[in-house]
């Protein structure tokens, strides 16, 4: 699950959770959208809100795509 992409394509999204099942994805999405509805600024897009709210770190350049993700990836699965 990736979050934080720019509405106009100016910013890449970033890994939030890896290897999750549909039920968990729906639960996470429901919680995030509920918070977004309550906390967003007027006209603020979801990706912008996830960064402002501290849900995910901004990716400003492609070379930083794998840095500061919300979840560390591992090969032990």
N, C-alpha and C positions, 0 to 999 in steps of 0.2 A: 504494500500500500504506500503510495507516494503522495505527498502533499506539498503545497507551497509554490506551485507553478504560477507564473505571471499570466494574467488574463490576455494580454496582448503578445504573449510569447517572449517577453523581455527577460524572463527569469525561469530557470529550470526548476522542476520539482525535486524533492529529496525523499529518500527512504524514511518512512515513519515506522512501519512494522513489516517484517518479512515472514513469509511462510505461514500465513494465517488462513483459516478456513472461512467459508462464507458467513457462518453464524457470527463469528468474531468480527469480521469486517462490517457486517450490518450493525452490530452493537456499537462498535467504535464510531461508525459514520453517524448513527443516530445521536450519540452523545455530542459529537463535534458539531453537527448541524444545529442541535438545540442550543449549545453555547454560542454559536455564530449568530443565531437569530436574536439572542439576548444582548450580546456584547459588541456586535459590529457597529462601525460608524456608518453614517448615511452614505450610500454609494460605494461602500467598501466591498471589494470582491473577496471570495472565500480564501484564495491563496494569499492575499495580502493580510487578511485577518489571522491566518494560521501563523504567520511570521510575527505580527505585532503581538499576538497573544502568547508567544513563546512556545507554541506547539512544535514548531520545526524551525531550523535555522535557514536563513536565506542562502541560495546558491547564486552567486553573482557571476561566476565564470565556470565553464565546463571543467576546468582542471580541479575545481573544488567540489565536484559532484559527490564524491565519496567521503568528504570530510564533515565531521560534526553531524552525523545522522542521529536520529532519535533512538535508533536501536543499532547495536553493534552486530554485524553479520558474522556468522561462524560457519565453518564447514562441518561441524559436528552434529549432523542431523541424520 
